[in-house]
Amino acid sequence: MANNRRVKVGVVGCGGICRGTYMDNMMYRFNVIDVVGCADLIDSRAQYIADKYGVKKMTTEEMMNDPEIEVIVNLTYPESHFLISSEAMKHGKHVYCEKMMAPTFAEATELMRLAKENNVVFTTAPDTFLGAWEQSARKYLDDGIIGKPITIHAQCTSHYAPDTPFFDLEPRFFFFPLHYGGGFPFDLGGYYLHEMINLLGSVKRVSGFGGNLEPHRVYTNPHHPKYGEPFEVNTPTTLVGALEFECGAYGTFHISSDSFESHSFVMTGTDGTLILGDPNSFSDHITVHRNGANPERESITPGQMPKSDAGKPATGEDDNQVLGEWIDSQAIQLPILHGYSDSSRGVGLADMCYALLNGRRPRCHADIGYHAIEIIHAILESAKTGKTYEMTSRCPRPEPIPTSALSATAQEATLDN
């Protein structure tokens, strides 16, 4: 729609995630975003951002009362998400919140109520499902490349061992993944859940196991001043869930910070299988396994007959070789059809700004994040009660981004609809 007006935003939370790609992208990549102020409880952090990017250092109160600021970008720690987002909504500000919107489903429910009560737009990270491989996977799926989707399986495990000599000594070394609202299900689980919702839509029912498997831990580095002393982990660390989607597909969700590193993201269908990428990354590979996906190329000279057994398993001395070639012919890496293949954090905010200008629903609408946090809540509840949890929230699949061969800066036009 060729909108040239820029949406004025204020950023609350000037820590590591702000200093990284978020601030660079908000300032220089997305023309629709106009960052006019920054705030942080730690003054030196806000001062750093103000000096580096030439924006106004403000208090949170000043930002909330500034009539020019339309959107509050909440980049604080998870414990502060509810406070900052709720205050912004009460002041009539639209909100874009870093993952997840709140540490608990109850707080998330209240935020959804406040957004409706104050008639403001509420969006949440992660926005990586708007990235290149994620959107391409969505198009391939919608175009029927694997037929009817049957199952989706997500697994991401790692081992958060706070064994550095600086762990939690000061805000700079605050290790939020082991604190309230920052556990692995909240830290990385949202990436998988948002992409699952992007591909398949709402979840209907959930069963699960898990929780906080090791709440009592000790400082393990001899160089740490608290070496050998105990500390508490106050957040879920391992969850395993079974999901039934409204569309009829089934899924598994396995997330853990108590085991060694592993990653798997696979979708099966009636006609094939998609090996998906890492949803924490905007750029990754997608591979399809299906009959005839990668047929052997054969050059035929005039008068030559084509091989009658090309691509088929045969019998004889070379069975293993032919079978291997047949299996290889079923798999191929798919081309990426969309932009935002580099680090594009903030694309969800840019899409939100265009949604405000064009009067449409933002692709990172809060009901996606709300549905995701209820799935985590559902797994925990199912683990406690031993019963299947019936989901109370629903959300439509977000509108896909059009395919694009535009240059890096021109890709923003795909959001202006």
Buried (B, 14 or more C-beta within 10 A) or exposed (E): EEBEEBBBBBBBBBBEBBBEBBBBBBBEBBBBBBBBBBBBBBEEBBBBBBEEBEBBBBBBEBBBEBEEBBBBBBBBBBBBBBBBBBBBBEBEBBBBBBBBBBBBBEBBBBBBEBBEEBEBBBBBBBBBBBBBBBBBBBBBBEEEBBEEBBBBBBBBBBEBEBEBEBBBEEEEEBEBBBBBBBBBBBBBBBBBBBBBBBBBBBBBBBBBBBBBBEEEEEBEBEEBEEEEEEBEBBBBBBBBBBBBBBBEBBBBBBBBBBEEEEBEBBBBBEEBBBBBBBBBBBBBEBBBBBEEBBEEEEEEEEEEEEEEEEBEEEEEEEEEEBEEBBEEBBBBEBEBBBBBBEBBBBBBBBBBBBBBBEEEBBBBBBBBBBBBBBBBBBBBBBBEEEEBBEBEBEBEBBBBBBBBEEEEEEBBBBBBE
